[in-house]
Amino acid sequence: MSEIVSKEIYKQIDEERIKMALEDGNFKEAFVLFKYSALTKEEFTKLHQSSNNYGII
């Protein structure tokens, strides 16, 4: 598997894990996942804004 494809797969997995944490209302976990993910700050912000809980801890 090429390196580019691997990065995209890891990025998609990171995104889904962050979405799940945000949907559960666990902003702290979502932020830690973001910190060690391949996502950019802008991508994390979009995920956060699109969540139903808006960072309720």
mmCIF entry with sequence, helices, sheets and N, C-alpha, C, O atoms, coordinates in Angstrom:
data_MODEL
# 
_entry.id   MODEL 
# 
_entity.id                         1 
_entity.type                       polymer 
_entity.pdbx_number_of_molecules   1 
# 
_entity_poly.entity_id                      1 
_entity_poly.type                           'polypeptide(L)' 
_entity_poly.nstd_linkage                   no 
_entity_poly.nstd_monomer                   no 
_entity_poly.pdbx_seq_one_letter_code       MSEIVSKEIYKQIDEERIKMALEDGNFKEAFVLFKYSALTKEEFTKLHQSSNNYGII 
_entity_poly.pdbx_seq_one_letter_code_can   MSEIVSKEIYKQIDEERIKMALEDGNFKEAFVLFKYSALTKEEFTKLHQSSNNYGII 
_entity_poly.pdbx_strand_id                 A 
# 
loop_
_entity_poly_seq.entity_id 
_entity_poly_seq.num 
_entity_poly_seq.mon_id 
_entity_poly_seq.hetero 
1 1  MET n 
1 2  SER n 
1 3  GLU n 
1 4  ILE n 
1 5  VAL n 
1 6  SER n 
1 7  LYS n 
1 8  GLU n 
1 9  ILE n 
1 10 TYR n 
1 11 LYS n 
1 12 GLN n 
1 13 ILE n 
1 14 ASP n 
1 15 GLU n 
1 16 GLU n 
1 17 ARG n 
1 18 ILE n 
1 19 LYS n 
1 20 MET n 
1 21 ALA n 
1 22 LEU n 
1 23 GLU n 
1 24 ASP n 
1 25 GLY n 
1 26 ASN n 
1 27 PHE n 
1 28 LYS n 
1 29 GLU n 
1 30 ALA n 
1 31 PHE n 
1 32 VAL n 
1 33 LEU n 
1 34 PHE n 
1 35 LYS n 
1 36 TYR n 
1 37 SER n 
1 38 ALA n 
1 39 LEU n 
1 40 THR n 
1 41 LYS n 
1 42 GLU n 
1 43 GLU n 
1 44 PHE n 
1 45 THR n 
1 46 LYS n 
1 47 LEU n 
1 48 HIS n 
1 49 GLN n 
1 50 SER n 
1 51 SER n 
1 52 ASN n 
1 53 ASN n 
1 54 TYR n 
1 55 GLY n 
1 56 ILE n 
1 57 ILE n 
# 
_struct_asym.id          A 
_struct_asym.entity_id   1 
# 
loop_
_struct_conf.conf_type_id 
_struct_conf.id 
_struct_conf.pdbx_PDB_helix_id 
_struct_conf.beg_label_comp_id 
_struct_conf.beg_label_asym_id 
_struct_conf.beg_label_seq_id 
_struct_conf.pdbx_beg_PDB_ins_code 
_struct_conf.end_label_comp_id 
_struct_conf.end_label_asym_id 
_struct_conf.end_label_seq_id 
_struct_conf.pdbx_end_PDB_ins_code 
_struct_conf.beg_auth_comp_id 
_struct_conf.beg_auth_asym_id 
_struct_conf.beg_auth_seq_id 
_struct_conf.end_auth_comp_id 
_struct_conf.end_auth_asym_id 
_struct_conf.end_auth_seq_id 
_struct_conf.pdbx_PDB_helix_class 
_struct_conf.details 
_struct_conf.pdbx_PDB_helix_length 
HELX_P HELX_P1 AA1 GLU A 3  ? GLU A 23 ? GLU A 3  GLU A 23 1 ? 21 
HELX_P HELX_P2 AA2 PHE A 27 ? LYS A 35 ? PHE A 27 LYS A 35 1 ? 9  
HELX_P HELX_P3 AA3 LYS A 41 ? SER A 50 ? LYS A 41 SER A 50 1 ? 10 
# 
_struct_conf_type.id          HELX_P 
_struct_conf_type.criteria    ? 
_struct_conf_type.reference   ? 
# 
loop_
_atom_site.group_PDB 
_atom_site.id 
_atom_site.type_symbol 
_atom_site.label_atom_id 
_atom_site.label_alt_id 
_atom_site.label_comp_id 
_atom_site.label_asym_id 
_atom_site.label_entity_id 
_atom_site.label_seq_id 
_atom_site.pdbx_PDB_ins_code 
_atom_site.Cartn_x 
_atom_site.Cartn_y 
_atom_site.Cartn_z 
_atom_site.occupancy 
_atom_site.B_iso_or_equiv 
_atom_site.pdbx_formal_charge 
_atom_site.auth_seq_id 
_atom_site.auth_comp_id 
_atom_site.auth_asym_id 
_atom_site.auth_atom_id 
_atom_site.pdbx_PDB_model_num 
ATOM 1   N N  . MET A 1 1  ? 0.849   -1.165 0.000  1.00 0.00 ? 1  MET A N  1 
ATOM 2   C CA . MET A 1 1  ? 0.000   0.000  0.000  1.00 0.00 ? 1  MET A CA 1 
ATOM 3   C C  . MET A 1 1  ? 0.901   1.236  0.000  1.00 0.00 ? 1  MET A C  1 
ATOM 4   O O  . MET A 1 1  ? 1.903   1.284  0.713  1.00 0.00 ? 1  MET A O  1 
ATOM 5   N N  . SER A 1 2  ? 0.545   2.198  -0.778 1.00 0.00 ? 2  SER A N  1 
ATOM 6   C CA . SER A 1 2  ? 1.377   3.396  -0.868 1.00 0.00 ? 2  SER A CA 1 
ATOM 7   C C  . SER A 1 2  ? 1.250   4.248  0.399  1.00 0.00 ? 2  SER A C  1 
ATOM 8   O O  . SER A 1 2  ? 0.276   4.151  1.145  1.00 0.00 ? 2  SER A O  1 
ATOM 9   N N  . GLU A 1 3  ? 2.249   5.068  0.608  1.00 0.00 ? 3  GLU A N  1 
ATOM 10  C CA . GLU A 1 3  ? 2.280   5.916  1.797  1.00 0.00 ? 3  GLU A CA 1 
ATOM 11  C C  . GLU A 1 3  ? 1.126   6.915  1.801  1.00 0.00 ? 3  GLU A C  1 
ATOM 12  O O  . GLU A 1 3  ? 0.559   7.197  2.857  1.00 0.00 ? 3  GLU A O  1 
ATOM 13  N N  . ILE A 1 4  ? 0.776   7.444  0.651  1.00 0.00 ? 4  ILE A N  1 
ATOM 14  C CA . ILE A 1 4  ? -0.313  8.425  0.557  1.00 0.00 ? 4  ILE A CA 1 
ATOM 15  C C  . ILE A 1 4  ? -1.641  7.785  0.948  1.00 0.00 ? 4  ILE A C  1 
ATOM 16  O O  . ILE A 1 4  ? -2.433  8.383  1.676  1.00 0.00 ? 4  ILE A O  1 
ATOM 17  N N  . VAL A 1 5  ? -1.882  6.570  0.464  1.00 0.00 ? 5  VAL A N  1 
ATOM 18  C CA . VAL A 1 5  ? -3.122  5.871  0.790  1.00 0.00 ? 5  VAL A CA 1 
ATOM 19  C C  . VAL A 1 5  ? -3.162  5.569  2.287  1.00 0.00 ? 5  VAL A C  1 
ATOM 20  O O  . VAL A 1 5  ? -4.208  5.713  2.920  1.00 0.00 ? 5  VAL A O  1 
ATOM 21  N N  . SER A 1 6  ? -2.046  5.156  2.848  1.00 0.00 ? 6  SER A N  1 
ATOM 22  C CA . SER A 1 6  ? -1.977  4.868  4.286  1.00 0.00 ? 6  SER A CA 1 
ATOM 23  C C  . SER A 1 6  ? -2.322  6.101  5.106  1.00 0.00 ? 6  SER A C  1 
ATOM 24  O O  . SER A 1 6  ? -3.078  6.010  6.073  1.00 0.00 ? 6  SER A O  1 
ATOM 25  N N  . LYS A 1 7  ? -1.779  7.248  4.733  1.00 0.00 ? 7  LYS A N  1 
ATOM 26  C CA . LYS A 1 7  ? -2.066  8.491  5.465  1.00 0.00 ? 7  LYS A CA 1 
ATOM 27  C C  . LYS A 1 7  ? -3.548  8.829  5.396  1.00 0.00 ? 7  LYS A C  1 
ATOM 28  O O  . LYS A 1 7  ? -4.133  9.265  6.388  1.00 0.00 ? 7  LYS A O  1 
ATOM 29  N N  . GLU A 1 8  ? -4.158  8.631  4.234  1.00 0.00 ? 8  GLU A N  1 
ATOM 30  C CA . GLU A 1 8  ? -5.585  8.929  4.084  1.00 0.00 ? 8  GLU A CA 1 
ATOM 31  C C  . GLU A 1 8  ? -6.434  7.997  4.941  1.00 0.00 ? 8  GLU A C  1 
ATOM 32  O O  . GLU A 1 8  ? -7.423  8.426  5.535  1.00 0.00 ? 8  GLU A O  1 
ATOM 33  N N  . ILE A 1 9  ? -6.055  6.743  5.006  1.00 0.00 ? 9  ILE A N  1 
ATOM 34  C CA . ILE A 1 9  ? -6.795  5.786  5.829  1.00 0.00 ? 9  ILE A CA 1 
ATOM 35  C C  . ILE A 1 9  ? -6.685  6.165  7.303  1.00 0.00 ? 9  ILE A C  1 
ATOM 36  O O  . ILE A 1 9  ? -7.687  6.179  8.018  1.00 0.00 ? 9  ILE A O  1 
ATOM 37  N N  . TYR A 1 10 ? -5.470  6.474  7.759  1.00 0.00 ? 10 TYR A N  1 
ATOM 38  C CA . TYR A 1 10 ? -5.289  6.894  9.150  1.00 0.00 ? 10 TYR A CA 1 
ATOM 39  C C  . TYR A 1 10 ? -6.070  8.170  9.447  1.00 0.00 ? 10 TYR A C  1 
ATOM 40  O O  . TYR A 1 10 ? -6.636  8.317  10.530 1.00 0.00 ? 10 TYR A O  1 
ATOM 41  N N  . LYS A 1 11 ? -6.101  9.080  8.499  1.00 0.00 ? 11 LYS A N  1 
ATOM 42  C CA . LYS A 1 11 ? -6.828  10.335 8.683  1.00 0.00 ? 11 LYS A CA 1 
ATOM 43  C C  . LYS A 1 11 ? -8.326  10.069 8.826  1.00 0.00 ? 11 LYS A C  1 
ATOM 44  O O  . LYS A 1 11 ? -8.989  10.688 9.659  1.00 0.00 ? 11 LYS A O  1 
ATOM 45  N N  . GLN A 1 12 ? -8.858  9.157  8.024  1.00 0.00 ? 12 GLN A N  1 
ATOM 46  C CA . GLN A 1 12 ? -10.280 8.812  8.107  1.00 0.00 ? 12 GLN A CA 1 
ATOM 47  C C  . GLN A 1 12 ? -10.607 8.145  9.442  1.00 0.00 ? 12 GLN A C  1 
ATOM 48  O O  . GLN A 1 12 ? -11.647 8.417  10.041 1.00 0.00 ? 12 GLN A O  1 
ATOM 49  N N  . ILE A 1 13 ? -9.717  7.276  9.900  1.00 0.00 ? 13 ILE A N  1 
ATOM 50  C CA . ILE A 1 13 ? -9.921  6.618  11.193 1.00 0.00 ? 13 ILE A CA 1 
ATOM 51  C C  . ILE A 1 13 ? -9.890  7.653  12.317 1.00 0.00 ? 13 ILE A C  1 
ATOM 52  O O  . ILE A 1 13 ? -10.744 7.633  13.205 1.00 0.00 ? 13 ILE A O  1 
ATOM 53  N N  . ASP A 1 14 ? -8.918  8.547  12.281 1.00 0.00 ? 14 ASP A N  1 
ATOM 54  C CA . ASP A 1 14 ? -8.831  9.621  13.279 1.00 0.00 ? 14 ASP A CA 1 
ATOM 55  C C  . ASP A 1 14 ? -10.112 10.442 13.298 1.00 0.00 ? 14 ASP A C  1 
ATOM 56  O O  . ASP A 1 14 ? -10.659 10.737 14.360 1.00 0.00 ? 14 ASP A O  1 
ATOM 57  N N  . GLU A 1 15 ? -10.579 10.803 12.121 1.00 0.00 ? 15 GLU A N  1 
ATOM 58  C CA . GLU A 1 15 ? -11.793 11.622 12.006 1.00 0.00 ? 15 GLU A CA 1 
ATOM 59  C C  . GLU A 1 15 ? -12.992 10.914 12.623 1.00 0.00 ? 15 GLU A C  1 
ATOM 60  O O  . GLU A 1 15 ? -13.765 11.537 13.352 1.00 0.00 ? 15 GLU A O  1 
ATOM 61  N N  . GLU A 1 16 ? -13.160 9.626  12.346 1.00 0.00 ? 16 GLU A N  1 
ATOM 62  C CA . GLU A 1 16 ? -14.292 8.878  12.892 1.00 0.00 ? 16 GLU A CA 1 
ATOM 63  C C  . GLU A 1 16 ? -14.209 8.759  14.415 1.00 0.00 ? 16 GLU A C  1 
ATOM 64  O O  . GLU A 1 16 ? -15.224 8.867  15.103 1.00 0.00 ? 16 GLU A O  1 
ATOM 65  N N  . ARG A 1 17 ? -13.018 8.540  14.936 1.00 0.00 ? 17 ARG A N  1 
ATOM 66  C CA . ARG A 1 17 ? -12.851 8.440  16.387 1.00 0.00 ? 17 ARG A CA 1 
ATOM 67  C C  . ARG A 1 17 ? -13.176 9.771  17.061 1.00 0.00 ? 17 ARG A C  1 
ATOM 68  O O  . ARG A 1 17 ? -13.802 9.794  18.120 1.00 0.00 ? 17 ARG A O  1 
ATOM 69  N N  . ILE A 1 18 ? -12.758 10.870 16.456 1.00 0.00 ? 18 ILE A N  1 
ATOM 70  C CA . ILE A 1 18 ? -13.057 12.195 17.006 1.00 0.00 ? 18 ILE A CA 1 
ATOM 71  C C  . ILE A 1 18 ? -14.550 12.465 16.940 1.00 0.00 ? 18 ILE A C  1 
ATOM 72  O O  . ILE A 1 18 ? -15.128 12.989 17.892 1.00 0.00 ? 18 ILE A O  1 
ATOM 73  N N  . LYS A 1 19 ? -15.180 12.114 15.824 1.00 0.00 ? 19 LYS A N  1 
ATOM 74  C CA . LYS A 1 19 ? -16.633 12.297 15.699 1.00 0.00 ? 19 LYS A CA 1 
ATOM 75  C C  . LYS A 1 19 ? -17.368 11.540 16.796 1.00 0.00 ? 19 LYS A C  1 
ATOM 76  O O  . LYS A 1 19 ? -18.297 12.065 17.409 1.00 0.00 ? 19 LYS A O  1 
ATOM 77  N N  . MET A 1 20 ? -16.946 10.302 17.040 1.00 0.00 ? 20 MET A N  1 
ATOM 78  C CA . MET A 1 20 ? -17.603 9.496  18.077 1.00 0.00 ? 20 MET A CA 1 
ATOM 79  C C  . MET A 1 20 ? -17.461 10.141 19.448 1.00 0.00 ? 20 MET A C  1 
ATOM 80  O O  . MET A 1 20 ? -18.420 10.175 20.219 1.00 0.00 ? 20 MET A O  1 
ATOM 81  N N  . ALA A 1 21 ? -16.279 10.650 19.756 1.00 0.00 ? 21 ALA A N  1 
ATOM 82  C CA . ALA A 1 21 ? -16.067 11.305 21.045 1.00 0.00 ? 21 ALA A CA 1 
ATOM 83  C C  . ALA A 1 21 ? -16.934 12.556 21.168 1.00 0.00 ? 21 ALA A C  1 
ATOM 84  O O  . ALA A 1 21 ? -17.524 12.802 22.220 1.00 0.00 ? 21 ALA A O  1 
ATOM 85  N N  . LEU A 1 22 ? -17.011 13.336 20.110 1.00 0.00 ? 22 LEU A N  1 
ATOM 86  C CA . LEU A 1 22 ? -17.835 14.550 20.148 1.00 0.00 ? 22 LEU A CA 1 
ATOM 87  C C  . LEU A 1 22 ? -19.311 14.202 20.282 1.00 0.00 ? 22 LEU A C  1 
ATOM 88  O O  . LEU A 1 22 ? -20.036 14.869 21.020 1.00 0.00 ? 22 LEU A O  1 
ATOM 89  N N  . GLU A 1 23 ? -19.765 13.170 19.584 1.00 0.00 ? 23 GLU A N  1 
ATOM 90  C CA . GLU A 1 23 ? -21.167 12.767 19.681 1.00 0.00 ? 23 GLU A CA 1 
ATOM 91  C C  . GLU A 1 23 ? -21.512 12.277 21.080 1.00 0.00 ? 23 GLU A C  1 
ATOM 92  O O  . GLU A 1 23 ? -22.649 12.420 21.531 1.00 0.00 ? 23 GLU A O  1 
ATOM 93  N N  . ASP A 1 24 ? -20.525 11.695 21.769 1.00 0.00 ? 24 ASP A N  1 
ATOM 94  C CA . ASP A 1 24 ? -20.730 11.248 23.142 1.00 0.00 ? 24 ASP A CA 1 
ATOM 95  C C  . ASP A 1 24 ? -20.617 12.398 24.142 1.00 0.00 ? 24 ASP A C  1 
ATOM 96  O O  . ASP A 1 24 ? -20.826 12.204 25.339 1.00 0.00 ? 24 ASP A O  1 
ATOM 97  N N  . GLY A 1 25 ? -20.289 13.584 23.656 1.00 0.00 ? 25 GLY A N  1 
ATOM 98  C CA . GLY A 1 25 ? -20.166 14.739 24.529 1.00 0.00 ? 25 GLY A CA 1 
ATOM 99  C C  . GLY A 1 25 ? -18.845 14.792 25.265 1.00 0.00 ? 25 GLY A C  1 
ATOM 100 O O  . GLY A 1 25 ? -18.720 15.509 26.257 1.00 0.00 ? 25 GLY A O  1 
ATOM 101 N N  . ASN A 1 26 ? -17.870 14.057 24.803 1.00 0.00 ? 26 ASN A N  1 
ATOM 102 C CA . ASN A 1 26 ? -16.579 13.995 25.484 1.00 0.00 ? 26 ASN A CA 1 
ATOM 103 C C  . ASN A 1 26 ? -15.554 14.841 24.727 1.00 0.00 ? 26 ASN A C  1 
ATOM 104 O O  . ASN A 1 26 ? -14.751 14.321 23.953 1.00 0.00 ? 26 ASN A O  1 
ATOM 105 N N  . PHE A 1 27 ? -15.597 16.142 24.962 1.00 0.00 ? 27 PHE A N  1 
ATOM 106 C CA . PHE A 1 27 ? -14.710 17.060 24.247 1.00 0.00 ? 27 PHE A CA 1 
ATOM 107 C C  . PHE A 1 27 ? -13.250 16.828 24.608 1.00 0.00 ? 27 PHE A C  1 
ATOM 108 O O  . PHE A 1 27 ? -12.374 16.930 23.748 1.00 0.00 ? 27 PHE A O  1 
ATOM 109 N N  . LYS A 1 28 ? -12.981 16.518 25.870 1.00 0.00 ? 28 LYS A N  1 
ATOM 110 C CA . LYS A 1 28 ? -11.587 16.303 26.281 1.00 0.00 ? 28 LYS A CA 1 
ATOM 111 C C  . LYS A 1 28 ? -10.962 15.140 25.515 1.00 0.00 ? 28 LYS A C  1 
ATOM 112 O O  . LYS A 1 28 ? -9.830  15.237 25.040 1.00 0.00 ? 28 LYS A O  1 
ATOM 113 N N  . GLU A 1 29 ? -11.700 14.051 25.399 1.00 0.00 ? 29 GLU A N  1 
ATOM 114 C CA . GLU A 1 29 ? -11.191 12.901 24.639 1.00 0.00 ? 29 GLU A CA 1 
ATOM 115 C C  . GLU A 1 29 ? -11.013 13.265 23.170 1.00 0.00 ? 29 GLU A C  1 
ATOM 116 O O  . GLU A 1 29 ? -10.014 12.890 22.556 1.00 0.00 ? 29 GLU A O  1 
ATOM 117 N N  . ALA A 1 30 ? -11.963 13.986 22.609 1.00 0.00 ? 30 ALA A N  1 
ATOM 118 C CA . ALA A 1 30 ? -11.875 14.402 21.213 1.00 0.00 ? 30 ALA A CA 1 
ATOM 119 C C  . ALA A 1 30 ? -10.642 15.269 20.985 1.00 0.00 ? 30 ALA A C  1 
ATOM 120 O O  . ALA A 1 30 ? -9.961  15.134 19.969 1.00 0.00 ? 30 ALA A O  1 
ATOM 121 N N  . PHE A 1 31 ? -10.360 16.149 21.926 1.00 0.00 ? 31 PHE A N  1 
ATOM 122 C CA . PHE A 1 31 ? -9.198  17.018 21.782 1.00 0.00 ? 31 PHE A CA 1 
ATOM 123 C C  . PHE A 1 31 ? -7.894  16.230 21.863 1.00 0.00 ? 31 PHE A C  1 
ATOM 124 O O  . PHE A 1 31 ? -6.967  16.498 21.099 1.00 0.00 ? 31 PHE A O  1 
ATOM 125 N N  . VAL A 1 32 ? -7.811  15.274 22.765 1.00 0.00 ? 32 VAL A N  1 
ATOM 126 C CA . VAL A 1 32 ? -6.614  14.441 22.864 1.00 0.00 ? 32 VAL A CA 1 
ATOM 127 C C  . VAL A 1 32 ? -6.433  13.636 21.583 1.00 0.00 ? 32 VAL A C  1 
ATOM 128 O O  . VAL A 1 32 ? -5.319  13.525 21.071 1.00 0.00 ? 32 VAL A O  1 
ATOM 129 N N  . LEU A 1 33 ? -7.514  13.079 21.070 1.00 0.00 ? 33 LEU A N  1 
ATOM 130 C CA . LEU A 1 33 ? -7.434  12.345 19.807 1.00 0.00 ? 33 LEU A CA 1 
ATOM 131 C C  . LEU A 1 33 ? -6.953  13.258 18.677 1.00 0.00 ? 33 LEU A C  1 
ATOM 132 O O  . LEU A 1 33 ? -6.132  12.859 17.852 1.00 0.00 ? 33 LEU A O  1 
ATOM 133 N N  . PHE A 1 34 ? -7.473  14.480 18.653 1.00 0.00 ? 34 PHE A N  1 
ATOM 134 C CA . PHE A 1 34 ? -7.048  15.439 17.628 1.00 0.00 ? 34 PHE A CA 1 
ATOM 135 C C  . PHE A 1 34 ? -5.562  15.750 17.759 1.00 0.00 ? 34 PHE A C  1 
ATOM 136 O O  . PHE A 1 34 ? -4.845  15.827 16.762 1.00 0.00 ? 34 PHE A O  1 
ATOM 137 N N  . LYS A 1 35 ? -5.113  15.927 18.981 1.00 0.00 ? 35 LYS A N  1 
ATOM 138 C CA . LYS A 1 35 ? -3.716  16.298 19.227 1.00 0.00 ? 35 LYS A CA 1 
ATOM 139 C C  . LYS A 1 35 ? -2.747  15.301 18.587 1.00 0.00 ? 35 LYS A C  1 
ATOM 140 O O  . LYS A 1 35 ? -1.687  15.690 18.097 1.00 0.00 ? 35 LYS A O  1 
ATOM 141 N N  . TYR A 1 36 ? -3.108  14.032 18.593 1.00 0.00 ? 36 TYR A N  1 
ATOM 142 C CA . TYR A 1 36 ? -2.237  12.997 18.053 1.00 0.00 ? 36 TYR A CA 1 
ATOM 143 C C  . TYR A 1 36 ? -2.695  12.486 16.688 1.00 0.00 ? 36 TYR A C  1 
ATOM 144 O O  . TYR A 1 36 ? -2.233  11.443 16.225 1.00 0.00 ? 36 TYR A O  1 
ATOM 145 N N  . SER A 1 37 ? -3.590  13.212 16.054 1.00 0.00 ? 37 SER A N  1 
ATOM 146 C CA . SER A 1 37 ? -4.132  12.778 14.766 1.00 0.00 ? 37 SER A CA 1 
ATOM 147 C C  . SER A 1 37 ? -3.451  13.474 13.594 1.00 0.00 ? 37 SER A C  1 
ATOM 148 O O  . SER A 1 37 ? -2.584  14.331 13.766 1.00 0.00 ? 37 SER A O  1 
ATOM 149 N N  . ALA A 1 38 ? -3.868  13.081 12.415 1.00 0.00 ? 38 ALA A N  1 
ATOM 150 C CA . ALA A 1 38 ? -3.350  13.676 11.179 1.00 0.00 ? 38 ALA A CA 1 
ATOM 151 C C  . ALA A 1 38 ? -4.226  14.839 10.714 1.00 0.00 ? 38 ALA A C  1 
ATOM 152 O O  . ALA A 1 38 ? -3.972  15.415 9.657  1.00 0.00 ? 38 ALA A O  1 
ATOM 153 N N  . LEU A 1 39 ? -5.244  15.188 11.485 1.00 0.00 ? 39 LEU A N  1 
ATOM 154 C CA . LEU A 1 39 ? -6.155  16.255 11.095 1.00 0.00 ? 39 LEU A CA 1 
ATOM 155 C C  . LEU A 1 39 ? -5.549  17.629 11.358 1.00 0.00 ? 39 LEU A C  1 
ATOM 156 O O  . LEU A 1 39 ? -4.729  17.806 12.258 1.00 0.00 ? 39 LEU A O  1 
ATOM 157 N N  . THR A 1 40 ? -5.973  18.586 10.553 1.00 0.00 ? 40 THR A N  1 
ATOM 158 C CA . THR A 1 40 ? -5.556  19.968 10.764 1.00 0.00 ? 40 THR A CA 1 
ATOM 159 C C  . THR A 1 40 ? -6.511  20.623 11.766 1.00 0.00 ? 40 THR A C  1 
ATOM 160 O O  . THR A 1 40 ? -7.574  20.084 12.074 1.00 0.00 ? 40 THR A O  1 
ATOM 161 N N  . LYS A 1 41 ? -6.116  21.778 12.258 1.00 0.00 ? 41 LYS A N  1 
ATOM 162 C CA . LYS A 1 41 ? -6.953  22.519 13.199 1.00 0.00 ? 41 LYS A CA 1 
ATOM 163 C C  . LYS A 1 41 ? -8.293  22.866 12.556 1.00 0.00 ? 41 LYS A C  1 
ATOM 164 O O  . LYS A 1 41 ? -9.334  22.791 13.208 1.00 0.00 ? 41 LYS A O  1 
ATOM 165 N N  . GLU A 1 42 ? -8.269  23.241 11.294 1.00 0.00 ? 42 GLU A N  1 
ATOM 166 C CA . GLU A 1 42 ? -9.500  23.602 10.574 1.00 0.00 ? 42 GLU A CA 1 
ATOM 167 C C  . GLU A 1 42 ? -10.431 22.399 10.449 1.00 0.00 ? 42 GLU A C  1 
ATOM 168 O O  . GLU A 1 42 ? -11.646 22.533 10.599 1.00 0.00 ? 42 GLU A O  1 
ATOM 169 N N  . GLU A 1 43 ? -9.866  21.229 10.174 1.00 0.00 ? 43 GLU A N  1 
ATOM 170 C CA . GLU A 1 43 ? -10.688 20.022 10.055 1.00 0.00 ? 43 GLU A CA 1 
ATOM 171 C C  . GLU A 1 43 ? -11.310 19.660 11.398 1.00 0.00 ? 43 GLU A C  1 
ATOM 172 O O  . GLU A 1 43 ? -12.471 19.254 11.456 1.00 0.00 ? 43 GLU A O  1 
ATOM 173 N N  . PHE A 1 44 ? -10.547 19.805 12.475 1.00 0.00 ? 44 PHE A N  1 
ATOM 174 C CA . PHE A 1 44 ? -11.081 19.531 13.806 1.00 0.00 ? 44 PHE A CA 1 
ATOM 175 C C  . PHE A 1 44 ? -12.187 20.518 14.147 1.00 0.00 ? 44 PHE A C  1 
ATOM 176 O O  . PHE A 1 44 ? -13.216 20.134 14.704 1.00 0.00 ? 44 PHE A O  1 
ATOM 177 N N  . THR A 1 45 ? -11.982 21.779 13.817 1.00 0.00 ? 45 THR A N  1 
ATOM 178 C CA . THR A 1 45 ? -12.991 22.802 14.089 1.00 0.00 ? 45 THR A CA 1 
ATOM 179 C C  . THR A 1 45 ? -14.288 22.491 13.362 1.00 0.00 ? 45 THR A C  1 
ATOM 180 O O  . THR A 1 45 ? -15.370 22.642 13.929 1.00 0.00 ? 45 THR A O  1 
ATOM 181 N N  . LYS A 1 46 ? -14.189 22.059 12.116 1.00 0.00 ? 46 LYS A N  1 
ATOM 182 C CA . LYS A 1 46 ? -15.401 21.689 11.357 1.00 0.00 ? 46 LYS A CA 1 
ATOM 183 C C  . LYS A 1 46 ? -16.124 20.525 12.011 1.00 0.00 ? 46 LYS A C  1 
ATOM 184 O O  . LYS A 1 46 ? -17.351 20.532 12.114 1.00 0.00 ? 46 LYS A O  1 
ATOM 185 N N  . LEU A 1 47 ? -15.372 19.524 12.454 1.00 0.00 ? 47 LEU A N  1 
ATOM 186 C CA . LEU A 1 47 ? -15.983 18.383 13.135 1.00 0.00 ? 47 LEU A CA 1 
ATOM 187 C C  . LEU A 1 47 ? -16.661 18.834 14.417 1.00 0.00 ? 47 LEU A C  1 
ATOM 188 O O  . LEU A 1 47 ? -17.776 18.411 14.724 1.00 0.00 ? 47 LEU A O  1 
ATOM 189 N N  . HIS A 1 48 ? -15.987 19.688 15.156 1.00 0.00 ? 48 HIS A N  1 
ATOM 190 C CA . HIS A 1 48 ? -16.535 20.173 16.422 1.00 0.00 ? 48 HIS A CA 1 
ATOM 191 C C  . HIS A 1 48 ? -17.823 20.961 16.191 1.00 0.00 ? 48 HIS A C  1 
ATOM 192 O O  . HIS A 1 48 ? -18.801 20.787 16.918 1.00 0.00 ? 48 HIS A O  1 
ATOM 193 N N  . GLN A 1 49 ? -17.820 21.818 15.188 1.00 0.00 ? 49 GLN A N  1 
ATOM 194 C CA . GLN A 1 49 ? -19.005 22.627 14.901 1.00 0.00 ? 49 GLN A CA 1 
ATOM 195 C C  . GLN A 1 49 ? -20.158 21.784 14.377 1.00 0.00 ? 49 GLN A C  1 
ATOM 196 O O  . GLN A 1 49 ? -21.320 22.132 14.584 1.00 0.00 ? 49 GLN A O  1 
ATOM 197 N N  . SER A 1 50 ? -19.856 20.687 13.706 1.00 0.00 ? 50 SER A N  1 
ATOM 198 C CA . SER A 1 50 ? -20.909 19.855 13.145 1.00 0.00 ? 50 SER A CA 1 
ATOM 199 C C  . SER A 1 50 ? -21.477 18.854 14.149 1.00 0.00 ? 50 SER A C  1 
ATOM 200 O O  . SER A 1 50 ? -22.490 18.208 13.881 1.00 0.00 ? 50 SER A O  1 
ATOM 201 N N  . SER A 1 51 ? -20.817 18.725 15.317 1.00 0.00 ? 51 SER A N  1 
ATOM 202 C CA . SER A 1 51 ? -21.329 17.801 16.321 1.00 0.00 ? 51 SER A CA 1 
ATOM 203 C C  . SER A 1 51 ? -22.587 18.370 16.957 1.00 0.00 ? 51 SER A C  1 
ATOM 204 O O  . SER A 1 51 ? -22.792 19.583 16.986 1.00 0.00 ? 51 SER A O  1 
ATOM 205 N N  . ASN A 1 52 ? -23.406 17.494 17.454 1.00 0.00 ? 52 ASN A N  1 
ATOM 206 C CA . ASN A 1 52 ? -24.673 17.916 18.070 1.00 0.00 ? 52 ASN A CA 1 
ATOM 207 C C  . ASN A 1 52 ? -24.478 18.531 19.437 1.00 0.00 ? 52 ASN A C  1 
ATOM 208 O O  . ASN A 1 52 ? -25.329 19.293 19.896 1.00 0.00 ? 52 ASN A O  1 
ATOM 209 N N  . ASN A 1 53 ? -23.369 18.216 20.102 1.00 0.00 ? 53 ASN A N  1 
ATOM 210 C CA . ASN A 1 53 ? -23.181 18.628 21.496 1.00 0.00 ? 53 ASN A CA 1 
ATOM 211 C C  . ASN A 1 53 ? -22.387 19.911 21.654 1.00 0.00 ? 53 ASN A C  1 
ATOM 212 O O  . ASN A 1 53 ? -22.381 20.497 22.737 1.00 0.00 ? 53 ASN A O  1 
ATOM 213 N N  . TYR A 1 54 ? -21.727 20.355 20.619 1.00 0.00 ? 54 TYR A N  1 
ATOM 214 C CA . TYR A 1 54 ? -20.950 21.591 20.645 1.00 0.00 ? 54 TYR A CA 1 
ATOM 215 C C  . TYR A 1 54 ? -20.004 21.684 21.824 1.00 0.00 ? 54 TYR A C  1 
ATOM 216 O O  . TYR A 1 54 ? -19.872 22.732 22.455 1.00 0.00 ? 54 TYR A O  1 
ATOM 217 N N  . GLY A 1 55 ? -19.338 20.552 22.116 1.00 0.00 ? 55 GLY A N  1 
ATOM 218 C CA . GLY A 1 55 ? -18.285 20.564 23.127 1.00 0.00 ? 55 GLY A CA 1 
ATOM 219 C C  . GLY A 1 55 ? -18.749 20.538 24.563 1.00 0.00 ? 55 GLY A C  1 
ATOM 220 O O  . GLY A 1 55 ? -18.003 20.944 25.455 1.00 0.00 ? 55 GLY A O  1 
ATOM 221 N N  . ILE A 1 56 ? -19.950 20.078 24.813 1.00 0.00 ? 56 ILE A N  1 
ATOM 222 C CA . ILE A 1 56 ? -20.420 19.968 26.183 1.00 0.00 ? 56 ILE A CA 1 
ATOM 223 C C  . ILE A 1 56 ? -19.616 18.882 26.871 1.00 0.00 ? 56 ILE A C  1 
ATOM 224 O O  . ILE A 1 56 ? -19.517 17.759 26.377 1.00 0.00 ? 56 ILE A O  1 
ATOM 225 N N  . ILE A 1 57 ? -19.052 19.218 27.996 1.00 0.00 ? 57 ILE A N  1 
ATOM 226 C CA . ILE A 1 57 ? -18.199 18.264 28.714 1.00 0.00 ? 57 ILE A CA 1 
ATOM 227 C C  . ILE A 1 57 ? -19.010 17.569 29.797 1.00 0.00 ? 57 ILE A C  1 
ATOM 228 O O  . ILE A 1 57 ? -18.479 16.725 30.519 1.00 0.00 ? 57 ILE A O  1 
# 
